[in-house]
């Protein structure tokens, strides 16, 4: 949700029960404007909220000149004070994948994972506790979670963003939305993340695409696991 239209955008999802109270809305409308100015973002989006046992995390995303590559994620516990999330690396993702419990709500909380291996077969199997232990703090886990959700579930309509000849991905000022018939087609919705399936298409398939708007993977190419 763009910070400039946050108040109206929240009303659109309120029917599902996913909304913010008056105090949180007021704080966000002020703090996101300050956040945009301090970090010199072109625009700021309210990404959403991740629930924790003690406190909840409010996530914001700042976009730079390139909407796809120049973006940073931030979190807050009170909708006023914002902290940058570290970029998610492969090693971080591997460590976080072993954590299955709920979020606590404390960025400094350290998760410890002890791997248990079984030796032998059936009734003779014995458990061996491996001495090596995986440690990861909740801030890193939050960074990985936001990155993975963004990578897998961030979707935009075809034509909403264009790629300039210089390679910059920016909002299309001429896009007015999909028509009713176009909105019913899955290939008119694209993953807003770096393309993976596009590189696998044949020259014949690429011939039907427009490079300026067809630079992302279409949802119709997804193969459910």
CORRALIN-V824373 format. One line per field, one symbol per residue. ss: DSSP state (2 for helix, 1 for strand, 0 for the rest). psi: psi as a letter, one per 40 degrees, with the letter a starting at -180 (. if undefined). A space follows every 50 residues. Layout:
ss->???
psi->???
//
This chain:
ss->01222222222222220000022222222222222222200011111111 00000011111110000000111111000000110000022222220000 00000000011111111110022201111111111112222222222222 22201110001110000011100000000002220222111000000222 0022220000000000012220000
psi->hhddfdddddddeddeegaiidddddddddddddddddefidihihdahh iiddiihhhihhhadhdddgiiiiiieeedhihhiiihidddddddeehe iiidehdehhihhhhhihiaibdehihhhhdhhhhhiddddddddddddd ddehhiihediihideehhihheeheiiidddeehdeehihgihhdddee iidddddeihddefeihideeihi.
//
